[in-house]
């Protein structure tokens, strides 16, 4: 039998990738670098949010000088291979079976309920541990809405979860007019 390079094959001679018959709809083949690979979902995602209400406000958090977890009720607008959890606190949980990288973004409209200016810090946490590089700080003033935004890429495996940490230089009530925590994943 003659040796023929794949690049020389005509369109009628090209074959489907290895294992295509066992692949589910929406999966892509990810090579492992040693001549094999696996079929994995092309994407996973979740969009969790706090309904917008700048009057009431939508969510209030008793912020202290130590990190505490935000604990609003996240509504889920869209989800694939994720779920929203409320116990023991608000978190988004990766339910997929393949390891992925998640572009994770948290945005919020915040202000202080009353009192002098505060230095507010917010960070993202994976499985209860702060994700390095996600902590940021802003000056929070009474009756002055500000937009907070954090973005990072984090690796996720089955049952990993993402939460939001918050603290300030002095205790106060942080008002949230709304917020969203989203993750868009690609194969790892």
C-alpha positions as CSV (number, residue, x, y, z in Angstrom):
1,X,0.0,0.0,0.0
2,X,1.3,3.4,-1.0
3,X,2.0,6.1,1.7
4,X,-0.1,9.2,1.0
5,X,0.1,12.3,3.1
6,X,-3.2,13.6,4.5
7,X,-2.6,17.0,2.7
8,X,-2.7,15.2,-0.6
9,X,-6.1,13.6,-0.1
10,X,-9.0,14.6,-2.3
11,X,-12.3,15.7,-0.8
12,X,-13.8,12.3,-1.5
13,X,-11.0,10.6,0.5
14,X,-11.2,12.8,3.6
15,X,-12.6,11.0,6.7
16,X,-14.3,12.2,9.9
17,X,-12.2,12.6,13.0
18,X,-11.5,9.6,15.3
19,X,-14.5,8.7,17.5
20,X,-17.0,11.0,15.8
21,X,-19.7,8.4,16.1
22,X,-19.6,8.6,19.9
23,X,-19.5,12.5,20.0
24,X,-22.6,14.3,21.2
25,X,-24.0,17.3,19.3
26,X,-22.1,20.5,20.0
27,X,-18.8,18.7,21.0
28,X,-15.4,19.4,19.5
29,X,-12.3,17.1,19.4
30,X,-9.5,18.3,21.7
31,X,-6.1,16.8,21.0
32,X,-4.0,15.8,24.0
33,X,-0.6,16.3,22.2
34,X,0.3,12.6,22.2
35,X,-1.7,11.5,19.1
36,X,-5.1,11.1,20.8
37,X,-7.7,13.3,22.3
38,X,-11.3,13.5,23.6
39,X,-14.6,14.9,22.6
40,X,-15.7,17.8,24.8
41,X,-18.4,20.4,24.8
42,X,-17.5,23.4,22.5
43,X,-18.7,25.8,25.2
44,X,-20.2,26.1,28.6
45,X,-21.6,29.3,30.1
46,X,-23.8,31.0,32.8
47,X,-25.2,34.5,33.2
48,X,-26.2,35.1,36.8
49,X,-27.6,38.4,37.8
50,X,-29.3,40.5,40.5
51,X,-32.4,42.2,39.2
52,X,-31.9,46.0,38.7
53,X,-33.5,48.3,41.3
54,X,-31.8,51.5,42.1
55,X,-34.7,52.8,44.3
56,X,-35.1,50.0,46.9
57,X,-32.0,48.9,46.2
58,X,-31.9,45.4,44.7
59,X,-29.5,44.0,47.3
60,X,-27.9,45.4,50.4
61,X,-24.8,43.9,52.0
62,X,-23.5,44.5,55.5
63,X,-19.9,45.2,54.6
64,X,-17.2,44.8,57.3
65,X,-13.4,45.2,57.4
66,X,-13.0,41.4,56.7
67,X,-13.9,39.6,53.5
68,X,-17.4,38.3,53.5
69,X,-19.3,36.6,50.6
70,X,-22.0,38.4,48.7
71,X,-25.2,36.5,49.3
72,X,-27.9,37.8,46.9
73,X,-30.3,35.6,45.1
74,X,-28.8,35.3,41.6
75,X,-31.3,34.8,38.8
76,X,-30.0,32.7,35.9
77,X,-30.6,34.2,32.5
78,X,-28.7,31.5,30.5
79,X,-26.8,28.4,31.5
80,X,-25.1,25.4,29.9
81,X,-23.1,23.0,32.2
82,X,-23.6,25.4,35.2
83,X,-26.0,25.9,38.1
84,X,-26.7,28.7,40.5
85,X,-26.6,27.7,44.2
86,X,-27.9,29.5,47.3
87,X,-26.6,27.3,50.1
88,X,-24.5,28.0,52.0
89,X,-24.4,31.3,50.0
90,X,-24.7,32.6,46.4
91,X,-22.3,30.9,44.0
92,X,-22.2,29.7,40.5
93,X,-21.2,26.0,40.2
94,X,-19.6,24.3,37.2
95,X,-21.5,21.0,36.5
96,X,-19.7,20.0,33.3
97,X,-17.5,16.9,33.2
98,X,-14.7,18.3,31.0
99,X,-12.0,20.7,32.4
100,X,-12.5,24.2,31.0
101,X,-11.1,27.7,31.2
102,X,-13.7,30.3,32.1
103,X,-13.6,34.0,31.2
104,X,-15.3,35.2,34.3
105,X,-16.7,38.7,34.7
106,X,-18.4,40.4,37.7
107,X,-20.0,43.9,37.3
108,X,-22.1,45.8,39.8
109,X,-23.6,49.2,40.4
110,X,-22.9,50.1,44.0
111,X,-23.1,53.0,46.5
112,X,-22.9,53.4,50.2
113,X,-26.2,53.7,52.1
114,X,-25.0,56.5,54.4
115,X,-21.9,58.0,56.0
116,X,-18.5,59.2,54.9
117,X,-16.5,57.8,52.0
118,X,-15.3,54.2,52.3
119,X,-12.6,52.3,50.4
120,X,-14.5,49.2,49.0
121,X,-12.7,46.1,47.8
122,X,-14.2,43.3,45.8
123,X,-12.5,40.0,44.6
124,X,-13.5,36.7,43.0
125,X,-13.0,33.4,44.8
126,X,-12.8,29.9,43.5
127,X,-13.8,27.1,45.9
128,X,-13.5,29.6,48.8
129,X,-10.1,30.9,47.9
130,X,-9.4,34.3,46.4
131,X,-8.4,34.2,42.8
132,X,-5.1,36.1,42.5
133,X,-5.2,39.2,40.5
134,X,-9.0,39.8,40.9
135,X,-9.1,42.2,43.9
136,X,-9.8,45.8,43.1
137,X,-10.6,48.9,45.1
138,X,-12.8,52.0,44.7
139,X,-13.9,54.9,46.8
140,X,-17.6,54.5,47.7
141,X,-19.6,57.6,48.5
142,X,-23.1,58.1,49.8
143,X,-25.8,58.4,47.1
144,X,-23.2,58.2,44.3
145,X,-23.6,55.1,42.1
146,X,-20.4,53.6,40.8
147,X,-19.8,50.7,38.4
148,X,-17.5,48.0,39.6
149,X,-16.0,45.5,37.2
150,X,-13.6,42.5,37.6
151,X,-12.6,40.1,34.9
152,X,-10.2,37.1,34.8
153,X,-9.7,33.6,33.3
154,X,-9.8,30.7,35.7
155,X,-9.6,26.9,35.1
156,X,-12.7,24.9,36.3
157,X,-13.3,21.2,36.9
158,X,-16.6,19.5,37.9
159,X,-18.1,21.0,41.0
160,X,-15.8,24.0,41.2
161,X,-17.6,27.2,42.2
162,X,-17.1,30.9,41.9
163,X,-18.2,33.5,44.6
164,X,-17.7,37.2,45.2
165,X,-15.8,38.6,48.2
166,X,-16.3,42.1,49.6
167,X,-14.8,44.2,52.4
168,X,-14.0,47.9,53.2
169,X,-11.8,50.1,55.4
170,X,-14.8,50.6,57.7
171,X,-18.1,48.8,58.3
172,X,-21.2,50.1,56.4
173,X,-24.1,49.0,54.2
174,X,-23.2,48.6,50.5
175,X,-26.2,49.1,48.2
176,X,-26.4,47.2,44.9
177,X,-28.6,48.5,42.2
178,X,-27.8,45.4,40.2
179,X,-25.0,43.0,39.4
180,X,-24.0,40.2,37.1
181,X,-21.6,37.3,37.3
182,X,-21.0,35.6,34.0
183,X,-18.7,32.8,32.8
184,X,-18.0,31.9,29.2
185,X,-15.9,28.7,28.9
186,X,-13.8,27.0,26.3
187,X,-12.1,23.6,26.4
188,X,-9.1,23.2,28.7
